Amino acid sequence: MTLSIFVTGNGTEVGKTVVTRALARAAKRRGLKVVALKPVESGAVLEEGQWRGADAMAIAKAASLDVGKCPNNVYCLRDPVSPHLAAQRQNVTIEPREILALLERYRESHDLLLAEGAGGLLVPLGDDVLQADVYAQAGFDAIVVAKDELGAINATLLTLEALRRRGIKTRGVILNRSRGDDWGNWTAIERHGKTPVLGALPELFQADDEELADLAESSLRLEEIFSLV
């Protein structure tokens, strides 16, 4: 049975890629067959004449995937704006069925499928579709990444409420870029969000995948994250 987890955030630039890398490499260490995908990414970079998603490449590397043999995004969009706008500027229509097809392609052949979202949970992918609705249709569980700062409580509770309304099971919240300041985030999210906080990662600027896996082992409740229950 494949464990399918959607890594989303309570906003943009909260560190979803760092968390996804940490989980992917920690799972690899535990002997799990892991695939890490980012089906939609905007703000691509031009490398050797090709547009590539930096986040998609980073999480693929953490999962030890050959991106050439395992394309891990469907929509690699150039402008660093909301996916619906980036797609519009390129005359591209983001089709949910294409995202679902990518997810399904790797689902049955892996123990763990990590899918990193683009921006926050309710980012629009087009005129009539929100990102959250695609993952609800796919039947994924969610992990919410929240930057550990003032304002995290409100943004996280709103995200948890939106997940519940769509019937998406939430495994928990991971606080990221924690500096040790006590904003009351951990306790308030668990109390009012009725959702466990699965740990906190410190603020990181340069950390390789092995260092991230070490931090995941010491700071996150990985048994709960990787449990099939």
C-alpha positions as a LaTeX table, in Angstrom:
\begin{tabular}{lrrr}
\hline
Residue & $x$ (\AA) & $y$ (\AA) & $z$ (\AA) \\
\hline
Met1 & 0.00 & 0.00 & 0.00 \\
Thr2 & 1.32 & 3.42 & $-0.98$ \\
Leu3 & 1.29 & 6.27 & 1.52 \\
Ser4 & 0.41 & 9.43 & $-0.43$ \\
Ile5 & 1.15 & 12.76 & 1.24 \\
Phe6 & 0.47 & 16.24 & $-0.08$ \\
Val7 & 2.94 & 18.73 & 1.43 \\
Thr8 & 1.16 & 22.07 & 1.52 \\
Gly9 & 1.75 & 25.34 & 3.33 \\
Asn10 & $-0.18$ & 27.94 & 5.26 \\
Gly11 & 1.14 & 30.42 & 2.70 \\
Thr12 & 3.92 & 30.80 & 0.17 \\
Glu13 & 7.66 & 30.79 & 0.96 \\
Val14 & 7.18 & 28.85 & 4.21 \\
Gly15 & 9.73 & 26.14 & 3.42 \\
Lys16 & 7.73 & 23.32 & 1.84 \\
Thr17 & 10.69 & 22.25 & $-0.29$ \\
Val18 & 13.03 & 21.97 & 2.70 \\
Val19 & 10.46 & 19.87 & 4.57 \\
Thr20 & 9.79 & 17.67 & 1.54 \\
Arg21 & 13.53 & 17.10 & 1.06 \\
Ala22 & 13.92 & 16.19 & 4.73 \\
Leu23 & 11.02 & 13.72 & 4.64 \\
Ala24 & 12.14 & 12.17 & 1.36 \\
Arg25 & 15.69 & 11.50 & 2.50 \\
Ala26 & 14.60 & 10.32 & 5.97 \\
Ala27 & 12.20 & 7.86 & 4.34 \\
Lys28 & 14.96 & 6.62 & 2.02 \\
Arg29 & 17.13 & 5.92 & 5.06 \\
Arg30 & 14.34 & 3.79 & 6.47 \\
Gly31 & 14.35 & 1.63 & 3.39 \\
Leu32 & 11.19 & 3.01 & 1.83 \\
Lys33 & 10.88 & 3.34 & $-1.93$ \\
Val34 & 10.16 & 7.04 & $-2.26$ \\
Val35 & 9.10 & 9.34 & $-5.08$ \\
Ala36 & 8.87 & 13.11 & $-4.62$ \\
Leu37 & 6.96 & 15.17 & $-7.16$ \\
Lys38 & 6.01 & 18.80 & $-7.66$ \\
Pro39 & 3.33 & 18.64 & $-10.35$ \\
Val40 & 3.01 & 22.42 & $-10.76$ \\
Glu41 & 5.82 & 24.92 & $-10.30$ \\
Ser42 & 6.13 & 28.55 & $-11.31$ \\
Gly43 & 9.31 & 30.58 & $-11.31$ \\
Ala44 & 11.30 & 28.07 & $-13.37$ \\
Val45 & 14.99 & 28.57 & $-14.16$ \\
Leu46 & 16.65 & 28.30 & $-17.56$ \\
Glu47 & 19.41 & 25.67 & $-17.57$ \\
Glu48 & 21.18 & 24.45 & $-20.69$ \\
Gly49 & 18.39 & 25.75 & $-22.88$ \\
Gln50 & 15.63 & 24.09 & $-20.85$ \\
Trp51 & 13.21 & 25.51 & $-18.30$ \\
Arg52 & 13.43 & 23.53 & $-15.08$ \\
Gly53 & 11.70 & 23.73 & $-11.72$ \\
Ala54 & 14.35 & 24.24 & $-9.03$ \\
Asp55 & 12.09 & 22.89 & $-6.27$ \\
Ala56 & 11.11 & 19.85 & $-8.34$ \\
Met57 & 14.76 & 19.04 & $-9.01$ \\
Ala58 & 15.72 & 19.50 & $-5.35$ \\
Ile59 & 13.08 & 17.13 & $-3.98$ \\
Ala60 & 13.81 & 14.57 & $-6.71$ \\
Lys61 & 17.48 & 14.62 & $-5.71$ \\
Ala62 & 16.56 & 14.11 & $-2.05$ \\
Ala63 & 14.55 & 11.05 & $-3.06$ \\
Ser64 & 17.49 & 9.85 & $-5.20$ \\
Leu65 & 15.47 & 10.08 & $-8.40$ \\
Asp66 & 16.84 & 10.57 & $-11.88$ \\
Val67 & 14.71 & 13.46 & $-13.11$ \\
Gly68 & 15.47 & 12.48 & $-16.70$ \\
Lys69 & 13.86 & 9.10 & $-16.16$ \\
Cys70 & 11.22 & 10.27 & $-13.69$ \\
Pro71 & 9.76 & 13.61 & $-14.80$ \\
Asn72 & 8.39 & 15.00 & $-11.58$ \\
Asn73 & 6.35 & 17.93 & $-12.74$ \\
Val74 & 3.75 & 18.42 & $-15.44$ \\
Tyr75 & 3.63 & 22.19 & $-15.53$ \\
Cys76 & 6.95 & 24.03 & $-15.32$ \\
Leu77 & 5.98 & 27.68 & $-15.62$ \\
Arg78 & 8.36 & 30.55 & $-16.11$ \\
Asp79 & 6.96 & 33.57 & $-14.25$ \\
Pro80 & 7.32 & 33.58 & $-10.42$ \\
Val81 & 3.64 & 34.28 & $-9.81$ \\
Ser82 & 0.54 & 32.26 & $-8.94$ \\
Pro83 & 0.32 & 29.20 & $-11.22$ \\
His84 & $-2.96$ & 30.29 & $-12.80$ \\
Leu85 & $-1.42$ & 33.61 & $-13.86$ \\
Ala86 & 1.89 & 32.09 & $-14.98$ \\
Ala87 & $-0.02$ & 29.57 & $-17.09$ \\
Gln88 & $-2.22$ & 32.30 & $-18.53$ \\
Arg89 & 0.84 & 34.31 & $-19.59$ \\
Gln90 & 2.18 & 31.26 & $-21.46$ \\
Asn91 & $-1.18$ & 30.36 & $-23.03$ \\
Val92 & $-1.17$ & 27.12 & $-21.05$ \\
Thr93 & $-4.21$ & 25.52 & $-19.46$ \\
Ile94 & $-3.47$ & 23.53 & $-16.31$ \\
Glu95 & $-5.52$ & 20.34 & $-16.58$ \\
Pro96 & $-6.27$ & 18.56 & $-13.28$ \\
Arg97 & $-6.45$ & 15.23 & $-15.11$ \\
Glu98 & $-2.80$ & 15.61 & $-16.14$ \\
Ile99 & $-1.77$ & 16.16 & $-12.52$ \\
Leu100 & $-3.83$ & 13.18 & $-11.40$ \\
Ala101 & $-2.27$ & 11.04 & $-14.12$ \\
Leu102 & 1.24 & 11.93 & $-12.93$ \\
Leu103 & 0.38 & 11.10 & $-9.34$ \\
Glu104 & $-1.22$ & 7.80 & $-10.28$ \\
Arg105 & 1.71 & 6.82 & $-12.51$ \\
Tyr106 & 4.07 & 6.55 & $-9.55$ \\
Arg107 & 1.61 & 5.70 & $-6.80$ \\
Glu108 & 1.45 & 1.94 & $-7.16$ \\
Ser109 & 5.19 & 1.41 & $-7.58$ \\
His110 & 6.36 & 3.22 & $-4.43$ \\
Asp111 & 5.94 & 2.95 & $-0.67$ \\
Leu112 & 5.76 & 6.72 & $-0.22$ \\
Leu113 & 4.60 & 9.36 & $-2.66$ \\
Leu114 & 5.31 & 12.95 & $-1.62$ \\
Ala115 & 3.69 & 15.69 & $-3.68$ \\
Glu116 & 4.76 & 19.25 & $-2.94$ \\
Gly117 & 2.15 & 21.85 & $-3.68$ \\
Ala118 & 2.63 & 25.22 & $-5.33$ \\
Gly119 & 2.31 & 28.05 & $-2.81$ \\
Gly120 & $-0.51$ & 27.78 & $-0.28$ \\
Leu121 & $-3.40$ & 25.33 & $-0.18$ \\
Leu122 & $-6.02$ & 27.37 & $-2.06$ \\
Val123 & $-3.82$ & 28.56 & $-4.90$ \\
Pro124 & $-5.86$ & 28.65 & $-8.12$ \\
Leu125 & $-4.62$ & 26.52 & $-11.01$ \\
Gly126 & $-7.15$ & 28.00 & $-13.42$ \\
Asp127 & $-10.46$ & 29.81 & $-13.58$ \\
Asp128 & $-12.45$ & 26.94 & $-12.10$ \\
Val129 & $-10.02$ & 24.80 & $-10.09$ \\
Leu130 & $-8.11$ & 25.21 & $-6.85$ \\
Gln131 & $-5.06$ & 23.16 & $-5.99$ \\
Ala132 & $-6.73$ & 21.70 & $-2.88$ \\
Asp133 & $-9.54$ & 20.20 & $-4.93$ \\
Val134 & $-7.10$ & 18.22 & $-7.09$ \\
Tyr135 & $-5.52$ & 16.57 & $-4.05$ \\
Ala136 & $-8.92$ & 15.91 & $-2.52$ \\
Gln137 & $-9.85$ & 14.08 & $-5.71$ \\
Ala138 & $-6.54$ & 12.19 & $-5.62$ \\
Gly139 & $-7.24$ & 10.99 & $-2.07$ \\
Phe140 & $-4.02$ & 12.29 & $-0.54$ \\
Asp141 & $-3.36$ & 12.97 & 3.13 \\
Ala142 & $-1.87$ & 16.38 & 3.90 \\
Ile143 & 0.96 & 17.78 & 5.97 \\
Val144 & 0.83 & 21.53 & 6.53 \\
Val145 & 4.11 & 23.45 & 6.70 \\
Ala146 & 3.89 & 26.68 & 8.68 \\
Lys147 & 6.64 & 29.22 & 9.15 \\
Asp148 & 7.11 & 29.59 & 12.91 \\
Glu149 & 6.42 & 33.29 & 13.26 \\
Leu150 & 3.80 & 35.78 & 14.39 \\
Gly151 & 0.64 & 35.21 & 12.34 \\
Ala152 & 1.16 & 31.47 & 11.90 \\
Ile153 & $-1.79$ & 30.54 & 14.12 \\
Asn154 & $-4.47$ & 32.26 & 12.06 \\
Ala155 & $-3.05$ & 31.18 & 8.69 \\
Thr156 & $-2.62$ & 27.58 & 9.84 \\
Leu157 & $-6.09$ & 27.29 & 11.36 \\
Leu158 & $-7.64$ & 28.63 & 8.17 \\
Thr159 & $-5.66$ & 26.05 & 6.16 \\
Leu160 & $-6.75$ & 23.22 & 8.45 \\
Glu161 & $-10.37$ & 24.33 & 8.16 \\
Ala162 & $-10.16$ & 24.36 & 4.36 \\
Leu163 & $-8.65$ & 20.85 & 4.37 \\
Arg164 & $-11.45$ & 19.53 & 6.59 \\
Arg165 & $-14.12$ & 21.05 & 4.37 \\
Arg166 & $-12.71$ & 19.05 & 1.47 \\
Gly167 & $-12.44$ & 15.82 & 3.43 \\
Ile168 & $-8.64$ & 15.75 & 3.27 \\
Lys169 & $-7.08$ & 13.94 & 6.21 \\
Thr170 & $-4.35$ & 16.03 & 7.82 \\
Arg171 & $-1.47$ & 14.10 & 9.38 \\
Gly172 & $-0.25$ & 17.17 & 11.17 \\
Val173 & 1.59 & 20.47 & 11.05 \\
Ile174 & 5.34 & 20.99 & 10.81 \\
Leu175 & 6.66 & 24.31 & 12.06 \\
Asn176 & 9.58 & 25.52 & 9.97 \\
Arg177 & 12.32 & 28.14 & 10.25 \\
Ser178 & 11.93 & 28.19 & 14.01 \\
Arg179 & 14.31 & 30.56 & 15.80 \\
Gly180 & 13.32 & 29.49 & 19.28 \\
Asp181 & 10.99 & 32.46 & 19.87 \\
Asp182 & 7.82 & 31.55 & 21.73 \\
Trp183 & 4.91 & 32.78 & 19.62 \\
Gly184 & 2.55 & 30.27 & 21.20 \\
Asn185 & 2.08 & 28.65 & 17.78 \\
Trp186 & 2.56 & 25.01 & 18.74 \\
Thr187 & 0.07 & 24.95 & 21.62 \\
Ala188 & $-2.56$ & 27.10 & 19.89 \\
Ile189 & $-2.49$ & 25.11 & 16.65 \\
Glu190 & $-2.94$ & 21.82 & 18.50 \\
Arg191 & $-5.67$ & 23.18 & 20.77 \\
His192 & $-7.74$ & 25.13 & 18.27 \\
Gly193 & $-6.88$ & 23.18 & 15.15 \\
Lys194 & $-7.39$ & 19.77 & 16.77 \\
Thr195 & $-4.33$ & 18.65 & 14.81 \\
Pro196 & $-0.94$ & 17.47 & 16.07 \\
Val197 & 2.18 & 19.52 & 15.55 \\
Leu198 & 4.69 & 16.94 & 14.32 \\
Gly199 & 7.77 & 18.93 & 15.27 \\
Ala200 & 9.76 & 22.01 & 14.34 \\
Leu201 & 12.76 & 22.50 & 12.09 \\
Pro202 & 15.22 & 25.34 & 12.74 \\
Glu203 & 15.91 & 28.13 & 10.29 \\
Leu204 & 18.24 & 26.72 & 7.65 \\
Phe205 & 20.09 & 28.48 & 4.88 \\
Gln206 & 22.53 & 25.88 & 3.60 \\
Ala207 & 21.86 & 22.24 & 4.48 \\
Asp208 & 22.35 & 19.19 & 2.30 \\
Asp209 & 19.89 & 16.33 & 2.14 \\
Glu210 & 21.73 & 14.22 & 4.71 \\
Glu211 & 21.76 & 17.09 & 7.21 \\
Leu212 & 18.06 & 17.61 & 6.64 \\
Ala213 & 17.38 & 13.93 & 7.23 \\
Asp214 & 19.38 & 14.10 & 10.49 \\
Leu215 & 17.21 & 17.03 & 11.62 \\
Ala216 & 14.05 & 15.20 & 10.63 \\
Glu217 & 15.09 & 12.20 & 12.70 \\
Ser218 & 15.83 & 14.33 & 15.75 \\
Ser219 & 13.05 & 16.92 & 15.45 \\
Leu220 & 10.01 & 15.36 & 13.75 \\
Arg221 & 7.64 & 12.57 & 14.75 \\
Leu222 & 8.50 & 10.44 & 11.75 \\
Glu223 & 6.75 & 7.31 & 13.01 \\
Glu224 & 3.45 & 9.18 & 12.85 \\
Ile225 & 4.26 & 10.81 & 9.52 \\
Phe226 & 5.15 & 7.54 & 7.81 \\
Ser227 & 2.47 & 5.41 & 9.47 \\
Leu228 & $-0.03$ & 3.81 & 7.09 \\
Val229 & $-2.81$ & 4.30 & 9.67 \\
\hline
\end{tabular}
